[in-house]
Amino acid sequence: MLPQGAPSLDEILIQSESLPWRAKSLNGIHEKMLWRNEETGASIALIKFDKGAGIPEPHLHAANQFMFCLKGRYEYIPTRVVLTAGCFYCNPKGNVHGPAVAHEETIVVEIYDGPHYPVKPSWYTDEQDAR
């Protein structure tokens, strides 16, 4: 039992600058996982796209996807939706979108309220990249 006034052990504080970027199996995409619920698949991560990197095919997600762009320029090619610093993007579960490309180095906060994909996309060789 915690003493009265002690912080909850459920609270976390992460200094993201101290976390290393983890390269994903799709060239030019890197991740800093900030939080993940293993039971639901929900997650919050920083995603960095090198200039010219992106998602090569149309795809959909098994959960709602939310992104907030911290820096850069990231475009969903078919719809010409472009994320730049300060943009918030919401993509509902099951909506087909992409391909997409970073026109310059781009960093986004990416949030899923459940699992990312119904099945692992072909462009990832590592199962961890599709979680």
Secondary structure as the mmCIF struct_conf table of DSSP 4:
data_model
#
loop_
_struct_conf.conf_type_id
_struct_conf.id
_struct_conf.beg_label_comp_id
_struct_conf.beg_label_asym_id
_struct_conf.beg_label_seq_id
_struct_conf.end_label_comp_id
_struct_conf.end_label_asym_id
_struct_conf.end_label_seq_id
HELX_LH_PP_P HELX_LH_PP_P1 LEU A 2 PRO A 3
TURN_TY1_P TURN_TY1_P1 GLN A 4 GLY A 5
HELX_LH_PP_P HELX_LH_PP_P2 ALA A 6 SER A 8
TURN_TY1_P TURN_TY1_P2 LEU A 9 ASP A 10
HELX_RH_3T_P HELX_RH_3T_P1 SER A 16 SER A 18
BEND BEND1 LEU A 19 LEU A 19
HELX_LH_PP_P HELX_LH_PP_P3 PRO A 20 TRP A 21
STRN STRN1 ARG A 22 ALA A 23
HELX_LH_PP_P HELX_LH_PP_P4 LYS A 24 LYS A 24
BEND BEND2 SER A 25 LEU A 26
TURN_TY1_P TURN_TY1_P3 ASN A 27 GLY A 28
STRN STRN2 ILE A 29 ARG A 36
TURN_TY1_P TURN_TY1_P4 GLU A 38 THR A 40
STRN STRN3 SER A 43 PHE A 49
TURN_TY1_P TURN_TY1_P5 LYS A 51 GLY A 52
STRN STRN4 GLY A 54 ILE A 55
BEND BEND3 GLU A 57 GLU A 57
STRN STRN5 HIS A 59 HIS A 59
BEND BEND4 ALA A 62 ALA A 63
STRN STRN6 GLN A 65 TYR A 76
TURN_TY1_P TURN_TY1_P6 ILE A 77 ARG A 80
STRN STRN7 VAL A 81 THR A 84
TURN_TY1_P TURN_TY1_P7 ALA A 85 GLY A 86
STRN STRN8 PHE A 88 ASN A 91
TURN_TY1_P TURN_TY1_P8 LYS A 93 GLY A 94
STRN STRN9 HIS A 97 HIS A 97
STRN STRN10 ALA A 100 TYR A 112
BEND BEND5 ASP A 113 GLY A 114
BEND BEND6 HIS A 116 HIS A 116
BEND BEND7 PRO A 118 VAL A 119
TURN_TY1_P TURN_TY1_P9 SER A 122 TRP A 123
BEND BEND8 ASP A 126 ASP A 126
HELX_RH_3T_P HELX_RH_3T_P2 GLU A 127 ALA A 130
#
